[in-house]
Amino acid sequence: MINNKVSILLVLIFFIISASCSDPDPVLDYCIAKPQETCKNSSTATIEDFTFSGIKLPGNFKDTGFSSLGVNSNVFPGLNTLGVSFVRADFDIGGVNVPHFHPRATEVAIVLEGRIYSGFVDTKNKIFAKVLEKGEVMVFPRGLVHFQMNVGDVPATIFGSFDSQNPGLMRIPNAVFGSEIKDELLEKAFGLNSKELSKLKKRFSPST
């Protein structure tokens, strides 16, 4: 009897944790609003509230070789409470989307143009990577580090979708070298001297 109660309790805990890790289910058909705002009156909603044209054109990747345009409820209020968002990423030849992860979402990405070396690393440090051609799709499990690089001879574009309206983004180089972690720790952790570390911190500083 005790074992049955323990089993039921564990199942309930599992479902509570699962529910808390996902975007909450909507209680309305839709709630057109930016975060922290009141829903727009549904009687005044139009088709324009449910369409978005801000990613028809490539972003400017000439300076860095890479550009990303995120689409979430901040820029497209029609997505609010629906538990989804997406991104357009454009790559110059040789352009790189540095290793990063999304703490709150799984991502599915499709290559629209070009050839992209794409992959992720699991918690056992096993890498899953290949060159994706136009029309191919790859999934990046939630919270795992992933990356892309244009290995073709023309600019490339991918579209990514997320199962959260706020997936979050942590770029590894920026998080490590663009934060205020003590220099001594970083030098010891990565085998860097002060000059090498200074160069990296300058490159990934939030102000650059």
C-alpha positions, 0 to 999 in steps of 0.5 A: 500500500505504501509503495503504491502511494509513493508511486502515485506521489512520484507520478504527480511530481513528474507531471508537476515538474513537466508542466512547470518546464513548458509554456502554460496552456492558453485559456483564450483563443488568443491574446494579442499583446506584448509581454506584460501587457493586457490582451487586445480586445478580441472584437478589434482583432484583424488579420494584420494581428496574425501576420508578420512581414519583418523577416522577408529580407535578409539581415545585415551580415556584412560586418560579422558574417552572421545575422539573426532576426528573432520573431517573438511576442515582443515584435509579433504580439499575435504570438503571445501565449501560443508557446511558439517563436522563430528566427531567421538567420543569414550567413555570409560565406564562411559565416558562423553562428557561435556555439549557443543554447536555448534554455527554454526551448527545442529548436527545429531549423530548416535550410532555405538557401546554401549549405550549413555545417550544423550540429549539437553536443549532448551532455556526454560530449558526443557531437552530432553534426553534418552538412545540411543542404537546402530543404534539410531539417535538423532538431536541436534538443532543449538546453543543448549547445549547438552551432552552424557555419556556412560552408557553401560558396554563396550566402546561406539562410536558415529558419528556426522554430521554437516550442516556447514564446521565450526560448532564451539565448546564451552564446557561449563565448559571450557568456564566458568572456563577455561577463564579469567572471574573474580573470584569474579563473578564466586564465586557469580554466582555459590556459590563457595568459593575460594578453590572450584573455584581454583580447577575448574579453574585448572581442566579446564585450557587450559593448562591442 
